């Protein structure tokens, strides 16, 4: 199955040489640009996680799941081919279908990543929604998200081992909480990537809405779901805002109502149309991306989010958060000379 991409089965706009920076959330993009500047960092992580583990996982899926091809799950195979074509990947990732009632899809691996989709997801979503999901996972692969996801997994396991050391555990939990926030932003990035590959905004939002309400799309309405997000964002009082923060602890994915609202906001901003129209950063220029500029963009993104939020708890924390952002900018500015 691996090989050069081929022409898709229906007309979609291809995005030649597109950089993952085109669709990444600013907080996700800044972290990835910083990691790419750290020579050898991914090598260290590979050694920590163990390449044998990655090979073991692939062998496990080869033995216990169904690998899609031109003769097995042909429609899913076509979706994987189309997603690789649209994002201009030179290799079509392998896709495995796993018998599991849970609704789940994931991208696994460093050097030769592959995608796993559960039967629960296939049963829940129609073909256009599945196409969005395959595109979402392909976007994870193009972004190289496995690097920091592995780091999160390592630190989470380490935190459980040192839980009996109060200060050590608190410090690690703070790092893990930061990585979980990073992870959540990577999901928003890949939602955008999934939309770019499927090029069907309604199906993309519908797929995310199904994560909340199941297959009953005839009983759901996207506009009403977006109104539901407005109520969630507004919260009730300080107690509700605090409880929302607590609800995020230990989570790696944004809540469904947030994902639909964020994707809708990104599409309405005009960025989706600009990219489809050919206005996007190219992969060949990734090496010239500056860490300090990306950090500033991430900070501005958070500031905009805080200013737009009607959550009263966010208002209380805004000054503290603003101070943290400013401190982070100063730290990275000190290293700006290294950012050539």
Secondary structure, 3 states (H helix, E strand, C coil): CCCCCCCCCCCCCCCCCECHHHCCCHHHHHHHHHHHHCCCHHHHHHHHHCHHHHHHHHHHHHHHCEECCCCCCHHHHHHHHHHHHHCCCCCCCCEEEECCCCCCEEEECCCCCEEEEEHHHHHHCCHHHHHHHHHHHHHHHHHCCHHHHHHHHHHHHHHHHCCCCHHHHHHHHHHHHHHHHHHHHHHHHHHHHHHHHHCCHHHHHHHHHHHHHCCCHHHCCHHHHHHHHHHHHHCCCHHHHHHHHHHHCCCCCCCHHHHHHHHHHHHHCCHHHHHHCCCCCEHHHHHHCCHHHHHHHHHHHHHHHHHHCCCHHHHHHHHHHHHHHHHHHHHHHHCHHHHC
